């Protein structure tokens, strides 16, 4: 089982940047696909980005494509979300999530089916 703790959220002006980190403890991080999700007030939680266990494959929600970058360091048991050109509509609680790979050859970056979740970190973008 994996425990996930996010950090790096905060208040930033529109057009600014933030980097979120998600530190994992427990066994097996290097075999987990990892994702970032966000939930704005009064809205459902939405997919933001995902990275496969190997790091070779990524996927992004359309509105963040080209602005956000997901990456991972398996040696540090950490996944990152670099967020550039932030907009007020990016304001939300951002959570990371982990999902076991099915097999060694399961190297897609999934948008759903996550088993483990962090508590989230608040990102607020002012206009």
ZIMONOR-V151986 format. One record per pair of residues at least 24 apart in sequence whose C-alpha atoms are under 7 Angstrom apart, sorted by the first residue. I is the first residue (numbers start at 1). J is the second residue. Records with the same first field share a line. If there is no record, write none. Layout:
BEGIN
I: J, J
END
This chain:
BEGIN
1: 26, 27
2: 26, 27, 29, 116
4: 117, 118
5: 118, 119
6: 95, 96, 118, 120, 121
7: 121
9: 121, 122, 123
10: 122, 123, 124
11: 123, 124, 125
12: 124, 125, 126
13: 125, 126, 127
14: 85, 86, 87, 88, 125, 126, 127
15: 85, 86, 87
16: 84, 85, 86
17: 83, 84, 85, 86
18: 82, 83, 84
19: 80, 81, 82, 83
20: 80, 81, 82
21: 78, 79, 80, 81
22: 78, 79, 80, 96
23: 77, 78, 79
24: 77, 78
29: 77
30: 74
31: 100, 101
32: 98, 99, 100, 101
33: 98, 99, 100, 101, 109
34: 97, 98, 99
35: 96, 97, 98
36: 94, 95, 96, 97
37: 94, 95, 96
38: 92, 93, 94, 95
39: 92, 93, 94
40: 91, 92, 93
47: 111
50: 109, 110, 111
51: 109
52: 107, 108, 109
53: 107
54: 107
57: 107, 108, 109
58: 109
59: 109
86: 125
87: 125
88: 125, 126, 127
90: 125
91: 123, 124, 125
92: 122, 123, 124
93: 120, 121, 122, 123
94: 120, 121, 122, 123
95: 119, 120, 121
END
